[in-house]
Amino acid sequence: MAFRFKLGESFEDGFRRIALEQVDRASSQLQHGDKQDVAIHETRKGLKRVRALLQLMRPAIGNDTFKSENALIRDVGLSLSGARDRDVLLATAAKLDTAGRRAVGETIKEAILASNGKREPLPLKVATEQLAAARKRLSELTVAGAGFDVIGQGLENSYRRARKAMRHAYEEPSDEAFHEWRKGTQRHWRQMALLSRAWPACLEARVSEARELSQLLGDDHDLAVLVAFLHSGAAAGISEEVVAVAETAARAQQEQLRLHAKPRGERLFAAKPRRLRDDIAAYWEAALRLKDLENPPPPPPKPKPLRKPGAPRRRSRSAPAKP
């Protein structure tokens, strides 16, 4: 169940195949996953893949359809996020560099556990039912266009938004701006994976680079969430001194992450949107031609020789001669 379009299949067929595979995989994780935490994490990753695919197909399926399906799938993922969000907070607090002041980390950990000490049962049955409904709708979506044009405009638009988000994040730095850039980078990573058969060596390099950049921006976002927690009512029992030390440490780590993310982003998003679209369209068409050359169609069957007029018909050797 590779998350890729196949050379030779239409993008409409590929969309249905991949979307249904990812929804089925997510449903299977929820119903049969051995460990709930792992199952939820894998389910959410599958739903993010579906959303990246929908973004790619957005012009072909229509904006209203996209918004509806994207929101419904997003909400399923959010309904499963509570317990994992707490675990991420705990892990982020544990990695916080507070200049050897261990008591700071312990105080924050206690506040996180106190704010959500018991995990509420996750609505797995409801989520599974919602995924079943989403599967039916996705299988029936109407897709407009033909050839690379089915996904070309969606690719260009998604890439343009990610590129713009990067520029905005450094012009007007904020946690929200860097989170938007992270989401755009994740979409680009997954869309490059979808199209990687066009030129594996080239596009898998983009997949790897976007994934690593996404990880840096993900760590930045985790720190932002921790800072937001420190200023929330759930952390009201933490002293101002501990909050100040923890926030200073978090912001220092964010500064380093953003410093390393910038040249990676400048390299990944160097091409202009239309140029990227045209290049990948050319890669895809060339890959199709190469596939045809490597797998030529079988030769046509040889025609049977024509019988000359008046010539006797040849009897089958197994047929008895007439008396």
N, C-alpha and C positions, 0 to 999 in steps of 0.2 A: 504494500500500500504506500508506494512512494508519493510524496507530496510534490508531484511534477506533472506538467502536461506531457503527453506523448507526441512524438513526431508522427504525423500521419493521421491523428484523430482531430476532429474539428474542436475548436475552443469551446463550443457549446457542449459537445459530448464530454470533453475533458472537465468542464466546470461541474456538470452533474456528477460524474464519476468521483471527482476529488471531494466535492462537498458532502456527498452521501457517505463516502469512506470515512471522512473525519467525524461526521455526526455519529456514525455507527461505532466508531472507535471510542468516542467520548461516552456514549451510552453504555458500551461494554465495560469501560473503566468504572463507571458509577455502580453498575450492577454486580460486577464480578471481581473488582480490584481487591487484592489481598490486604493491602494497607490503605486505610481511608485517606490519610494525608497524601500519599503518593497518587492514589486514584484521582483525588480532587485536582492535584497539581497537573497531572497528565490530561485530565478533562479540560481544564482551563486553557492549556496550551493548544489542544485541538480546536477549541472554539476560537482562539485568536487566529489560527490558520484559516478557519472559515471566514472570519471577518476580513482578513487580508485578501482572500480570494474574492469576496464580495466587492471590496474596494476596486480591485482590478476590473471587475465586470460592471461596475456602477453605470457607465454610460449605456452599456448594452442591455441592462435590465431595467433601466429607468430610475430616476432619483428617488421617487416616492417608494418604490419597491425596495430599493437599497436601504433607505432610512428605516423602514419598517422591520425588515429582516435583520439588519445590523443591530438595531435596538433590542429586539427580542433575544438574540443570541448573546449580546452583551449582558443583558439582565440575568440570563441563566448563569453566566460566569460570576457575576457579582453576588448572586445568591449563595454561591459556594465559597466566597472569599473570606468570610469572617475568621475562621479558625486559623487559616494560613496567614492572614494579616498579623495576627498576634504572634505567630512563630517568627515572622520576618522582623517584627519589632524587637523581639527578644534577641535574635541573632545579631541585629544591627547594634543594639545596646552593648552586647558582649564584645563586639569588635571595636567599640568606640575608644579612641586613644585619649585617655584623660590624664596623661602624664603621670601614670603610676598610681592614681588615686582610685584604688579598687572600690572603696566605699561608694563612690559615685555610681559606678555601674551596678552595684548590688542594690542601691536605693531605687534606681530606675527600674531594675528587673522586678523588684517587689511591687512597685506601683503598677507595672504592666500586668503582672499576675493578678493583682487585686482588682484591676478594672475588668478583667475577663478571666476569672479563675476557673470557671467551668465552661466547657464547650457545650454549646447548645446543639441538640440534634440537627443535623443539616437536612434540608428538605430534598433528599435524594429522589424520592418517589416523584415529587412535583417536577424536579429538574428533568428527570427521565421522560416524563409525560410531555413536557415542553419541547424536549429534543425530538421526540417522535412526531410531534406536530410540525416542527421546523423541517424535519426530513421530508415530510409529505409536500410541504410548500416548495422547498428547494427543488424537488424532483419535477415540479410542474411549472417552474418559472419560464417565461418567454424570453428568449435571447435574440436581440436584433444584430444584424450585420453578418459579415462573412470574412474569413481569413484573419489576418493579424489585426485588422481594424476592430474586431470584436473586443480585443483587450488593449489596443494601442493607446486610445485616449485615456483609459483608466490608469494605465501605467504612467503616462506623462503627468496626469493630474496628481497622482499619489506622490510621485517623486518631487514635483514642484512644491507641494505642501510641506514635505519633509525638508527640502532645501530652504524654503522660506522660514520654517520653524527654527532651523539652525541659526540663520542670520538674526532672527528676532531674539533668540536666547542670549546671544552675546551682545547685541545692541542694548537690550533692556533686560538684564539678568533677573530672573525670579525663579522660584521653585516650579511654578506653573509653566513657565516658558520652557524650561529644560525638560519637564515631563512631556510636553507636547512634542518636543523634538525626539524624545525617546520613543514615543508611540509611532511617529513617522518613520524612524529608523527601523523599528521592528517590522512595520509593514513592508518597507523596502527589502529587508532581509528575506522575508517570506515570499515576496513576489519574485525576487531573483531566483529563489529555490524553485518556484513554479516553472520558470522559464529556462532553467539551467541546461536543459538538453539542447538549446540553441548553440551553445558553445561551452561545454562543461568546464574547461580549464579557466576560461575568462570569468564566467558568471559565478562559479563556485568560489572564486577569489573574492568577489563582491559579497557573496553570502557570508563568508568567513569574516570579512572586515566589518560588515554591518552587524553581525552577531556580537563581535567583540566590543564594538562601539555601544551597542545596546546594553551590554553588561555594565560598562562604565556608567552609562546614564541610569541604569537600573539601581546601581549602588548609590548614585547621587539622589535618586528618588527615595530610596529607603531612609537615607539620612534626613531628607525633608519631612518624611512622615514621622520620624522620631522627634524632630524639632516641634512639629505640630502637636504631637502628643504631650510634650513637655509643657506646652502652653494651654493645654486643654483642662477641663474640669477634672478629668480622671487623674491628673498629676497634681492636684491641688495640695496634697500632703507633702510634696517635695519642697525642700527649702529653696529660697531664691538663689542661694550660693551654689547649690548642686545644679540647678537649672542653668545658671550662667556658665558654669564649668563645662557641662555637657553640651550646651549649645555652641560654645566657642570651639570645642573639639570637633563637633559635627560640621560646622561651617569651614573649619580649616581643612577637613578631609574633602568636603565638597569642592573647595577651591582647587585642590590638587587633581581631583577627578575631572573637573571642567578644563583644567589646563591641558591634560592629556587627551581629552576628547576632541579639542578644537582641531589639531592637525589631522586627526583621523577623519573628522567630519569634512574638512576642507578637501581631503583626498577623495573620499567616497562620493561627495556631492559636487565635484569639480565640473562635470559636464552640464551644459544647459539642458533643460527638460526635453525640448524637441530633438536635440542631438542624441540624447540617450534613447529616446523612443525609436528614432530612425536607425540607430546602430543595432539595437536588439532586433528590430524587424528584419534588417539585413542578415543578421546572424541566423535568425529562424528560417528565412527563405533558403539561405545557403545550406543549412543543416538538412532541410527537406530534400534538396537536390543531391547532396552527398548520400543520403539514405537511399534515394532512388538508384544512384550509381552502384552502391554496394549491394543492393538487392534488386537486380534487373528483373523485369517480368519474364515468365517462362516463354520460350518460343512458341509460336502458334503451331497447331498440329499440321502435319504434312497433308496436303489434299490427296484424295484418292485418285488414282489414274482413271481417265475417262475411257469407256469402252467404245471401240470403233463401231460405227453403224454396220450391222450385219454380222458382226463377230459373235460366235457362240458364247453363251454364258459359261463361266467355269463352275463345274459342280463341286460342292463340298466333298472332301475326301470321305467324310463319315456318312454322306448320303448315298443310298443304293441307287444304281443306274436303273432307268426305266426299261422294261422289257421291250 
